[in-house]
Amino acid sequence: MTPGIADHVIALLLKSKNVELIYPQFRLNLIQSDPDDNKFVDCAFAANATYIVSDDTHFDILKDIKFPELIILKLREFLDEVKRL
């Protein structure tokens, strides 16, 4: 994806009424095996999110961390959860 396309995608997402731009105030650094993944954890924490949906196994470490409590679901698990609603 080129930077121009990425800018358009971001602008489109931000216009959606179910999207909120979050600026994390904390850097929790909970994922040591892939520090680049921490930005997603920090945003989830700042947004008071319930879930992180990812098939990336680096997030599995969060299952053993008591705070912040974030439920880590694989995409298939999340889709199954949504279907039950």
N, C-alpha and C positions, 0 to 999 in steps of 0.2 A: 504494500500500500504506500503510495506516495504521500508526502506531507500535505499536499493540497487536498487530496481525497480524505485523509485523516481529519483535517480541519473541517471539511464539510460534514463528515459523519458526526464529529463532536458537536458542531453547531446544530445539527438535526436532533441529536439526542437531548441537548439542553433545552430545546423548544418543547419537548414532550412534558406533559403535565405530571407524569409519574417518575420523573428523573430529578434528582436533587444534586447539585454540585457541592461536594464536601471537601473541606480543607482540614486535614487531620492536624491536631495540635500536639500529638504524641507520636513518637517513633518507638514502637514497642520492641522491634528487632527480635521477634520470636522465632523466626525461621532462619537458622544458621546455615543450613545446607544450600540455600538459594536466596541470599539476601534481597534480590530483586523482587521476590514474591511478597516481601513485607509491606509494600505500598498497599496491597489489596487488604491485608489484615488491618493495617492502620485505618484505612477508609471504612472498613466494615465496623471497626470499633467506634470510630468517630460518628458514624451514622446510626449506631445502636442497632446494627443489622442482626438478624437471627441466624442467617445462613451465609456460608460461602459455598458456592457451587463450583467445583473444579475437579477435573480428573488428574490434576497434577499431584503426584504423591508427596511432594514437599509439604503440602498443607496437612498431611496426616499427623504431623507432630502436634498440631493444635488439639487433637483429640485427647492428649495427655496433659494439657495445660488447663488448670481450673479457672484462671482469670486472664484475659476476658473469656467468658464462655461463648464460643461460637460453634455452631453446628456445621460440620464439614460434610457435604454431600457430594457424591459423584453425580454427574449429569443424569444418569439413568435413575438414580434414587430420587433426585429432585423431580424429574418428570413423573415418576410413580406417585410422589407426594401430591403434586398438582392435580393429577387425575382423580385422586381421592376426594378432592374438595368439591 
